[in-house]
Amino acid sequence: MRSLRVLLVEDDEDHVFLVRRALRDLTEVAVTVEVAGNGEQALEELGRARFDPGSLPHLVLLDLRIPRVDGLEVLRRIRADTGLQTLPVVVLTSSERDDDREGALRLGATWFVCKPIEGARFRAEVQQLGDRWARTVA
């Protein structure tokens, strides 16, 4: 069975629930989801994990509109840290603004996904992301 460690940076509890549920239902993938409710927590978690490579997430799902330190700044700091630069970061946000998308991709986001309003489509997109990155984990 494949395994996948995900750091979900999300302050909306409903979205946390939906992402956890979608990833839990992946077949043949054991998924561990750590949640950071704001950008400051995410950076602290990554800072600790950086010194124990076995605890680094395989994938970061990052919302842009989060408290304390916004998602673009979290992404900027991840890409500036030599120990975290190669970490896949998928921006998973309800923002459909072009400048958010362009800014995230310019800062080095691996991918950018707008959270669909419709639940089944959101679930399918999250599962597709989880399955794709689980395949890349050795």
ABEGO torsion letter per residue (X at the ends): XBBBBBBBBBABAAAAAAAAAAAAABBGBBBBBBBBABAAAAAAAAAAAAABAAABBABBBBBABBBGBBAAAAAAAAAABAAAAABBBBBBBABABAAAAAAAAAAGBABBBBBBABAAAAAAAAAAAAAAAAAABX
